[in-house]
C-alpha cells in the first residue's frame, strides 16, 4: 500500500473534486471493503487516504469561475474553520421539511476580522438559539466552516443546471460586538 491514494480512475483530474463526488467514492470504498470482508480499520484508513489525496489535488487546482463573484474567496478556504465578522442584515423565512416555515437570518458584509478581507457580501443561515437576541444592524463575530453546496432549483436538467457554490456553516462562539456609543 502506497502513502497516497491513487485518484486516477475514480475522478476527472482536470478539475477540482467536489464534496458530492468525494462522498460517492467513499460509499464505493465502503461497499467494496465490506464485499471483500476488509476490517473496518482498513476501510477507514483507505477513506482517510482518499480525503487527503483529494485535498491535495484540489489545493493544486485553480478556482473555477465562481457562481457569484462575491464567493470566490470562500472557494480557496473550503473545509477550513475560522473567525468571521458580519452585520445582521435582515430576517426572513424559508420552507423546510414538509412545508414547515423556518426562520432565517441574513448576515451582510462578512469579513475575516484579522485581514479585513471581504469573504462574501451576504449569507443566509437558518436561525438557531445563537441568533435569538440579535437585531438588524448588530455586528457579530463567530467561528464557521466553509462548505460547498449545490445551488439550483432542485431540478437536474439542461434548463435548470445545478451549480456548486460556497457558504459558511455551523456558526459557533458568537459574540455581539458592542458599538462605541454603547460603551460610554
N, C-alpha and C positions, 0 to 999 in steps of 0.2 A: 504494500500500500504506500503510495507516494503522499507527501505532505499536502499537496494542493489538489483539490477536486478538479477533474477534467470536465470543463463545461461544454466541450465540443459534443455535438450530437444531442444535446439537451436544449440548447438555446441558439438563437440567431445572434452571433457575437459581433455583428456590425453595429449594434445599437445597445443602449442600456437595457438591463433586465429588470422588468417591473416586479413589484411585490406579488402581483397576481400570478405571474409566470413562475416565480420562485416557489410560491405555495403549491402550485400544481406539481412541480418536480419533487418537492418534499413529500407529497402524498404518494407519488410514484415510488420513491425510495422506501417509504414505509411499507407499501404494498409488496414490492419485490423482496424486501428484507424479511417480512413475515412469511412470504411464499417460500423463500429459501431457508426458513427457520433460523434466521440470524438472531443473536442475542440483542435485547433492547439497547444495551450499551453500544453495540456495534452500529446499529441503525442511528442512534443519536449522534454518535461520532461522525458518521457519514454526513448527516444533516448539518452539523457544525462546520465541517469542511466545505460543504456546498455553500453555506451562507458566507463564510469567509472568502471563498473564491468569487462569489457574486459581488460582494462588497468591493473587493479589489478590482474586478472587471469594471464595475460602474464608476469607480473613482477615476479610471483612466479615460472614460468617455466624455465627450463634450456634451454639455447640456442640450437637450432638444429645444426647438423653439418653444417657449412657454405658451401654455394655453392662454394665459393673460399676462401681459407684460410686467405686472407687479409681483408675480410669483417666482420669477427666475432665481432670486436669491435663495428661496426655500429649497429649490432643486438641489443645490450644492450642499445643503445641510440635511438631506433626507436621512432619517434614522437617528439623528442627534437630539439630545435633550439639553436645553439651555434656558437662560433667563430672558424674558421679554418684557417690554413696557408698552402699554396701549391705553387708549381713551375709550370709554364706553360711548358708542355712537347712538344706538337705539335698541329697542326691544321689539320682538315680534313673536310669531308662532310658525310652526310647521306641522304637517300631518305626520304622525308616527304610525306605528303598527296598528292595524285595524281602524284607521282613521282618527285615532285619538290625537287631540291637539296638544302639542308640546311647546312650552315657552322657549324662546331663543334670545340670544344676546349678540349684538354685533359690536365688535371691537374695531376701532379705526386707528390708522397711523401706528401700526405695530412695528416697533423698532427693537434693535439689540441695544440695551442701555449702556453697554461697555463702549461700543463703537459709534452709537447713534445712527447705524445703518438702517434704512427703511427695509423691513422684511416683506411687508405687504401693506397695501392701503386699507384693507379691511379683511376681517374673518368673522364667520358666524359660528357660534357654539350653541349646543343645546344647554340650557341653563341647568345648573345643579345648585346645591346648597351654597357653594362658593360664591354665587352671584346674587343671592337673595337680598343683600343690603346695598347693592350697587345702584347708582342713579346715572342718568345720561350726563356726560361731562366729567365723571370721575376718572381719574388716572390710576391705573393699577400696574403692578409688576407681578410676574408669575413665571413659573417654570413650565415648559411644554416641550413635546417631542414633535419633530417634523415627520409627516407621513404622506404617502401618496394615496390618491383615491381616484376612482373612476367618476368622471364628470360627464353628465349627459342626461337625456330624457328617459333613460331606463329602457329604451328600445335599441336593439342592436341590429340596425340595418344601414344601408348605404346613405339614406336620407337623414339619419339621426346617429352619427358616429359617436362612440364613447371615447372620451379623451382622458388622458392622465393629467391630473393637477396635483398641487401640494397644499397641505394645510398644517395647522398646529392642532395637536390633540392632547388629551389628558392634562389639563391645567392643574397645577398644584402650587402650594406655597404662595397663595395670592395675598398681596399686600396692597392696601389702598394708600396711595401717595397723597398726603395732605397738602393742600395749597398753602402758599406762603402767608396769605392773609388770614388763614385759619390758625396759624401758629402764634400770632401776636395777641 
